[in-house]
């Protein structure tokens, strides 16, 4: 992972000192709320329902064990003993005191971490595949490109006050595990007929109040022009994006209004000024950044035959089938630690669990780990011969729920329990569904299914792209929930279609069960929920749910 040089460290430490003084002036009444708001947002600080929320940047989901131990210490010393993994691979604290924020940022700075550009109308954390660098189906390692984008975007003066927040995702594999089609900009590698590397560039995706699947506006961008082209896109957005209405200020609205073709033409016009200029990437620059992402000291190992262990330990076999992924190197495997056990808010982990994760990373994965936009933790480089021992330890620390990619591996925003924007609570809905589907045999029989929950139209839980999506809505002061079907965040992304009128909180587990019943009855062999939905359409699901409720 990227390691700060002296210049990086000084920038972060200076920012901490600056914000400490800004916070002091605000608490002393020398800065108004209006004056302090952009300053705190630039440092990842939100005002939530009950307390401030601090969002810590985790660039493209990469962490080391030393950093995780500091995150644990912060949870213990300044919060209520836990942290939350967000859908942008960041870490959030829900209960810090405002006067403690400068001290928290100072502690983060000691391990090359910060909260810069995790909020506000700026370029946010660039995200990627949680298996980047180790995935068996990888075309290129996207992490150096994410780091190049991070360095270009951080403190970029031209893009500090965009019309709205801006999100970039980079995919490096045949499968899209970075959900690039629902980002403001999505990038994926391609090679031309001469074997040269370039990028397909997508613009104008996004969720929220107006969900849109983005449009590819460039099928082959030479890698040398990557930053110049991103610069051109941001210039067009800064110039033409709406600033009079925050609901119409995202780039997706601009791309739709202009049409993708016209938007691409304006980007090309900007490129006439930028191509061949200072932002043109060189092989020396790619090499400089790539040196931070070399493989760890892998051993020459053979793949393990798990037949005997699987037979002796059925629970291990079940967990291995869901929570591990093929590695590019023989004898290794990538392991996902589930943060979705029943009764725990999805994506939450305690300070003790954070310390345990740091220990596990050091003993099993070269001291490194990743966060995923599905709100789980990944140990990317586990020796297959140590897998059974690791599984036993994960069971003790609460990370071995064998549900990755299944119905109870729910993506869920904090909702009305914390967020002042939420219309309804999200966490209780997730728990009620998890409790209804607590039979692991049935859960495995249902198979792969993405269920996403958002507490409001801001869609922090990505409900639009869940195979089943749930949105909290306010009906005359009461919390209700709207259900959508058919969303998909992977390649050829799609947005869910609303099932019909919303449901009360106590109906939600029943509603999900009825939807699953239809799928189980209608599916053919090998069909996932999304496949059956696409084949039979929404009507059979709608008929079952509403017939039973009237």
N, C-alpha and C positions, 0 to 999 in steps of 0.2 A: 504494500500500500504506500501511498505518497507520504514522504517525510518532509516536514518543514525545513527550510533553510533559515539562516539568520534573519533574512528580510521578511519571510512569512511570519516568523515568531514576533518580530518587532511590531508588525502591523496589527496583529491580534492583541498584543499587550497594550499598545497605544489606544486601541478601540476600547478596551476594558477601562482604562483610565478616563477616557472621554465620557463613557456612559456613566461611570461612577459620579462624575461631577454633574452630569445632566440629571441623574436621579436625585442627588443632593439638592440641586436647585429646585426641582419639582416638589420634593417633600417640604422644602422651606417656603414654598409659595412663590418662588421667583420665576417659575415657568407655569403657564396655564395648562390645563388639560389639553387644549387644542394644540399648544406648542409642543407638549411632551409626546403626544400621540405618534407623530412620524418618527420621533427619536426612539421610542420603545419598540415600534414595529420593525425598525431597521435592526434591532437586536433580539428579534424573536419573541417579544413579550406581548401577550394578549391580555385583555381584561375579560375574564370569564364570569360565569354565574356566581361563584362563591369566592373565587380567589384568582390572582393572575395565573396564566398558563405560560410556561417557558418552553419553547421548541428549540431543541439542540440539533444542529446540523450534523448529519452522518453522510458525508459525500458518497454517493452511489452505494450506500449500505455497508461500507467497509469499516471495521473496528479491530483494534487489538485488545489483548487482555488487560493491559495497563489502563487503557481508556475506560473499559467496562468497569473496572474497580473504582475509578473515580465517579462514574455514573452511579454506582451503588452507594458510594459515600455521600453524594449529593442527595440521593433519595432518602438516605438515613438522617442526614444532618439538617436538611432544609425542606423536606417534603414529608409526606406521611408514610414513607417507607416503601414506595414503589414508583415505577416509571411505566411509560406506555410507548409501544412501537407504533408509529403512524404509517399511513399508506404511502408516504413519500420516503420511507426507510429512515425517517428521523426518530428522535427520542423526545418525548414530551413529559413535563412535570406539571401536575395539575394543582398543586397546593403551595407553591413558594410564596413567601412574603415579599412585597415589592422592595423593601429596604435591603433584602438579602440578595437580590439579583446581581448586583455588581460583584459580590463575593463569589457567587456561583460561577459567573463568567470568568473570574480570575482563576478559580480552581480548574475550570475547563481548559483555560489557556496553558496550564502547566503540562497538559497532555495533548497539545495540538488540536484542541476542539474549540468551538465557538457556536454562537447562535445567529450569526450574520446572514441576512437574506433568507431567513426561514419564514418571514411574513412580510406584508406590505406589497406594494405594486412594483415588484422587481423580479429579476430572474431567480427562481427558486432552485432548490436542490435538484441537480440532474440525476435521474434514476436509471437503473439498468437491471438486467437479469441477475437474480441472487446467486446464480451458478456461474457467473462470468469468470472466465479463466480456467474453469475445470470441466465445463459441460462437454459431454461426448459429441454433441451435435453442433459445436461451436464453429463458426466460420472465421471469426477474428475475436480476440479478446477486446471487449468494448471499454474496459476500464481506463486504459491510457487516453482514449478519446473523451471519455467523461471527465477525466482530470484536466485535459486541455481546455475543455469547455468551462470547467469550474474556474480555472485560473483566468480565463478570458472574461467571464461574467462577474467575478467577485470585484466589487467596488468600481464597476464600469460606470463612469460618470454619466454617459449618455443614456444609460438604461436604468438609472436609480429611481426614476419616477415615471414608470410606464403608465398607460391608461388603466391597466389592471395587472394582476399577478400573471406570471408567465412560467410555463413548465416544459422542460425538454426531457425526452427519454431516448436512450440508445439501446438497440437490440444487436446482439452479435451472433445469434444462432439461427438455425433453420426455423425452429419454432419461435414464436414471439412470446416471451415470458416477461416482457417489459411494458406491455400494453401501449405500444407506441402510437396506435391509431386513435387513441383518445387523449392525446397530448397536444399542446399548442404547436410543438415541433416534435416529430418523430423521425429517427434516423436508423437505417439499417444498412449493413454492408452489401455491396454487389461487386462482381468482377465483370469487366467488359470482355469482348472477344479476344483482346490482346492479353488478357489476364491481369489487367491493371485494376487496383482497388479504387472503388468510389463508394458513394452513398446514395441510396434512395431517400428523398426528402419529402416528408409529409408535413402539411401545415393545416392548422385550423380545427384540430380535434379538441374535445373537452367535454366535461360533464356539467354538473351544476344546473342552474335554472333552465338553460337551453342546451341540452346534450347534442353533440355533433360528432360523427365519425369523420376524421380529417381526410384531406385529399392529397394524394401524391402529386407534387408539382414539379419534381425533377427526378427522372429515372436513373440518371448517372451523373453525380457530382464528383469530379476528381477530388481525391482526399486533400490535395494541396489547397483547394478553395473552400474547405469546410467552414472555417471561422469567418472568412469573407462573406460567404453566402448567408450564414446565420446573422452576421452583422447587417447584411442587406435586408433580410426579413424583418429584423427588429427596427431598422430605419423606416421601412414602409409602414409598419405598425405604429411606430411613434408619430409618424407624420399624418396618417389617415385614420387612426383608431379613434373611436368615440370617447370623449372625456366629459360629455354633458350628462351621461346616464350610465351609472356603474353596471347596470344589468345588460347594457349593450356595448360594453367596453372591451370585452375579450376579443382576441384576434379571430376567433371562430366566427363572430358576427361580421367582422370586416371582410374575411375571405368569402363568406356567403353573399354579402352585399355586392362585392366587386365581381364575384365568380372566381374560382381557382385559377382559371386561365389568365384573367386580367391581373390578378394578384401576382402570378408568376411573371408576367410581363413587367410589372413595376419592380419586382425584385431584380430581374435581369437589367433593367435600366440603372439600378443602383450598382450592380456589379460592374458596370462600365467604368465606375469611379474607383472600385475597390480591387478588381482582379489584378493580380501582380503587385499589389501594394504591400504595406507593412504587415497585414494580417495573413499573408500567404504562408502556409505551413511548409516547413522544410524537413528533409529526412533527419537532419541533426536535431531538430526540435522533437520530432516523434521519438527518436532514440533517447533523448534526454529524459522524457517523461516515462517511456516504456521501461527504463532501467529500474523504476520503482515497482514494477509488476512482474518481476521474474519469478519462475517457479520456486517453491521451497525445496529443501533438500530431500526430494523423493528417493525412496529406496527402490531397488529392482525387486519387485514382488510379483508373485503369481496370484491370479484370482482364486478366491476361496470357494470351495463347494460347501454350501450350507445345508445340504440335504439332511444330515444327521441332526444338526442343531435345530433345524426347523421341525423335525419330527419330535424331538425331545421337548422343545419349548414352542408350542403353537403360538403363544403370545409374541414371541420374538419373530416368528415367521410373519405374523400379521403386521407387526410394526415395520419390519424390514420391507414388506411389499408396498407400504404407503409412505414411509418417512425417509427412504433412501433413494438416491438417484445415481445412475451410472456416471463414472468418472473417466476422464480422458486417459488416465494412467492405470495400467493393470495393478490390481492389488489394493486399490483405493476406492473410496465411495464418498459421496456427499450426503450429509445427514441433516435433516430438518428437525429442529426441536419445536414441538407443538406448544404454542402459547394459548391453546384453546381447550383446556380441560373444562368440563362442566362446572359452573359455579364461579368461574373467574372471568372478569371482563376481557373479551378477546384482545390480545396484544399487550396485556398487563403482565409485569413480573416484579417481584419484590426485590428489595435490596439484597437479601440473602440469596435469592435466585441469581441475581446479577453477579454476585461474587462466585457462585457455583458455576455459572457459565464461563467466567474468566478462568477458573481452575480447569474446567473441561477443555477449553480451547488450548490451554497450555499443554495439557497431557495428551490430547488426541488430535489437535489440528494446528500444530506449529505456532500456537499463540494467537491465531486470527479467527474471526468469525464475521458473519454478515447478518444484516437485517433484510427482510423481504417486504415488498409492498402488500403481501398477504398477511403481514403482522406476525411473522414467526422469526426464529433465529436459525442460522445455518452454520454447521461446522463443515467446511468445504473439503477437507483433506484428511479423512479418517482412514486408517489402515483397515482393510477388511478383516484381518485376523484379530483386530481389537473390537470389532463391532458388537459382539455379544456382551463383552465386559462393559462397553459404553452403554448399551441398552439397559443393563442392570442399574447402572448409576443414574441414568435418566429417569427410570421408574422411581427411584428414591427422591429425586429432586423435582418431580412433577412435570417432566418434559416429554414423557414417552406416550402420550395419547396417540394412538395409531389412526389419526383422522385427516392427514394431509390430503387435500384435494377432495375430501368428502363433505357431506352436508353440514356437519358440525364444525368444520374448519371455516368459521364464519368471519368475513371481513365486516367490521363494525366500528362506527365512529363513537366517540364518548357520549354523544347525545345529550338529552336534557338533564342528565345527572350532573353535568359539568358545564356544557356549552350554553352561553347566553343567546345564541342564535337559534338553537334547536326548537322545533315545534313539539317534539315528543322524545321520550326516553328510548334509547336503542339497546342498552345492555340487558334490561329485563326481558326483552323480546328474544335476544340471542340465547339467554339462559333457558327460557321456557322451551325453545326449539331443541336445544341440546338435551334437556331432560326428557323430552318426548321421544327423542331418537337416541336413547342411551344403550340400546341393544347393538353391540358391535357387529354381530352377525348380520343383522338387518341393515346396518349402516354400510357394511361392505357389499351387501347384495344390491343396494341402491346404486352404489358406484359413484363415479366422479360427478360432482355437482357443486357449482359455485353459488353460495347464498350470501348476499351482501345487504347490509342494513345501514341506512342513513337517517339521522334525526331531523333533517331539513333539506330543502332544495339545493343547498350548497354541495351536497353529494359527497361529503368527505368519506363516506362508506362505499362509494362507487356503486350504488344500487342500480344505476342504469345499465351496467354491464354484468350484473349477476345473472346466471341462468334463472334464478329466482331473486328478484330485488324487492326490498321492503323500504318504504319511505314513510317517515313519521309526518303526519299532517295535523293541523289544528282545526277542529270543528267546534266552533262556538265555545272555545275555552277548554275543550276536552281533547285528549290525545287519541288519535285514530291512525290507522296504518293502511297505506295503499300498496298493492302488490303488483309487480310487473313480471313478465315471463319472456324468455328468449334473448336476454342480453348475453354478450360474449366479449371479453377483453382481449382475446388472443387474435391470431391472424384472421383476416376477414371479419373484423369486429362488427358487432351489431348492438343496437340499443333495444332494451326490453320494451314490450308493449303492455300497457296498463290493463290489468285483468278486469277491473270494474270498480264499483263503489268500495270505499275503504271499510276497514274492520276495526272493532274495538280491541283493546290490548288482550283481553282474556279469550278472544277468538283465534289469535294468531297461530298457536300451536296446532289447533284443529284444522285451520285453513291449509297450513303447510302439509299436514298429514294427508288431507284429501288430494292435494296436488300430487303428492308422491304416490298415492294409491292409483291415480289415473295413469301415471307413468309406468308403474309396475305392471298394470293390466295391459297396457297398450304397446309396450316396448317389444322390439325384436331382439334376438340374441346379439350381443355386442353393442347395442345402442346405449349411449349415454342419455341423460335427461334432455340435454339440449338437442340431441339428434332426434329423439322422439317428438319433442315440441316442434321442431322444424318440419317434420314429416306430417304430423296430424293437425298442427295449428293450435290456436288458443281456445277454440270453442269447446272441446271436450273438457278441458280444465275449468272453464268458466261455468259450464253447465253443472258439473259436480259440486263446485264450491257454493254457488248461489242457490242451487236447488236445495241443498242441505241447510241453508241458512234462512229459508223462507217457508 
